[in-house]
């Protein structure tokens, strides 16, 4: 029997530690395994016994790339438990903060982690020698997102300003002057990078995903909405655990999520776009058409274009929010602890992030559940790998490995979040 | 030729252990300096940013994260052997990080709280700093580190000198920023007097108390701060918690928390 095995020990340009094994027997894929050996840090356990007001600083530390996502799902879950209603301007500031993180996280992934795959470079620094303008625009874009995070959060990584009920300090309108200029240029940079990326060669793949994302009555979803899917699911955040379940597999310190009724699903930019394209302003829908994106994109390699549409959207949305901003009367609403359970679900850059907290009467955390996007996408990433590898079996090992790594990066996995390492071992028989 | 130029540049490596990736992200967040840095050093091993992974030895290794598994305890030895200079970046690598809260708990109960099959995991009962395992040439504090301090550390090692970083408390920088003292003016508990500077006193500038993410300053009088917290009405448990966050396993913070029942 002809057996071929391929192994990638450490998948580069993703956040965290993972490896890949591919087993090929008689010209067919016999096994695909994405192993995550990121050491677990046991956040759900170390949150037990902490005060509710400490949660947002702690959960931020799950991920240095998307700390705002953890703070947003966390703050909404705790406010849900405590019955706190927030000021409309606090709501607007939170959406603005999320715009900053979407811009920073997506532009990091698009330009520094994903684009080098399409052009055959090991990294963005090497790519910059031949594509200086695109890399410089990408860095400027990232800088704009980070500047927004610094202004609203105090610093770009593990920002300090979010609290239960609102913010410690609400900015004055005048403080937005310099970031407004950065965001205007950033929007142009995003469109220029989109046009550049639209010219990449995209492998032909069409995957039959069940997309899962939030959906809001009027907005492209960030902090609020019902959880919907392309197969008709439509539930409140509080019903999350009745529809989705997590299981543990031996080869991974990340838990894998499935639909309880059976089947895998995809969260993230592609899912948001597929389910919420009609919530984008007409000029961005036209820009998506111009970039060659179908209204529902089923080719994961084209996710880079979807992220760029979202970056352009986040720049424009941030400018709108700043223009309409008035400081709230009070930066935060008072909180009274009580025994309660609360859930929150928001759109992290990588997709749906679910938190549930069970609070004691004095506000102590009795129990916490956190389900990050990458844990939910892990089964789909393995299914994608199988499809992508099957179409490339004629290639030599190096080319096959590169194709598989690119396929993993299509979903911008965040292994630190999934907490739980990816190494490509290809076995060919 | 390009190959010769590469050979003359110092080789930089970036390693990850148990962490959130935020401190190594700080290097990619140097948007204005990154391409210039890549001209001066050969970024030889930085998997988060590049598929190109050159073998050691390396002139400077930046190590993020703490040691929490038997395999990582062995891996850090290999990293040290390949590194001329080794600098830890951030609270995890320097003090064990937030995950060091396990050091004060039962690891089996921790694992069972998260995983249905804790028996699949191979983890240590403690999260320990890199200095607990190998010789460290310099420790950069912070959760996360400050990118200006990171650039100073890299520049210093390229120039063969010690990094020139301030060793005073957050209070000094807070005064320089002209902030009213949040503890005096607003009765807000603040760890600024016992925390090493580096962040630029961000929290008091946002109307909240410092929560100690750069760890204890040399000579920290934690007992005096704890008395002040008690006078502000904080319960013993809350005082213990204040010292038991991102640098929970760092000497005087650990001891002060223990005095308050942690």
Interface residues (C-beta under 8 A of the other chain):
Chain A: X10 X11 X12 X13 X14 X15 X16 X17 X37 X38 X39 X40 X41 X42 X43 X44 X45 X46 X48 X50 X51 X54 X57 X58 X61 X62 X63 X64 X65 X67 X108 X112 X113 X116 X122 X123 X124 X125 X126 X128 X135 X139 X140 X142 X143 X146 X154 X155 X156 X157 X158 X160 X161 X163 X168 X169 X247 X248 X250 X253 X255 X331 X405 X414 X416
Chain B: X16 X17 X18 X19 X20 X21 X22 X23 X24 X25 X26 X28 X29 X31 X32 X34 X35 X38 X43 X47 X48 X49 X50 X51 X52 X53 X68 X69 X71 X72 X97 X98 X99 X101 X102 X105 X109 X110 X111 X113 X114 X115 X116 X117 X120 X121 X123 X127 X143 X144 X199 X202 X203 X205 X206 X207 X208 X211 X213 X238 X241 X245 X246
